[in-house]
């Protein structure tokens, strides 16, 4: 379950970074996209840690 969330997060980052770089939206929208990208990027290690803990507790 956590790996699916991580995959969608990586997909969102992979689509938002080029969108902000090559199709510059208005400034408020660009700031929101950057903040969302940063938040998603910072959540990936936390999701990985939860996944590792859940895998260890099942063994």
LINDANOR-V240887 format. One line per field, one symbol per residue. burial: I if it has 9 or more other ideal C-beta (glycine too) atoms within 8 Angstrom, else O. A space follows every 10 residues. Layout:
burial: ???
This chain:
burial: OIOOIIOOII OIIOOIIOII OOOOOOOOOI OOIIOIIOOI IOIIOOIIOI IOOIOOOOO
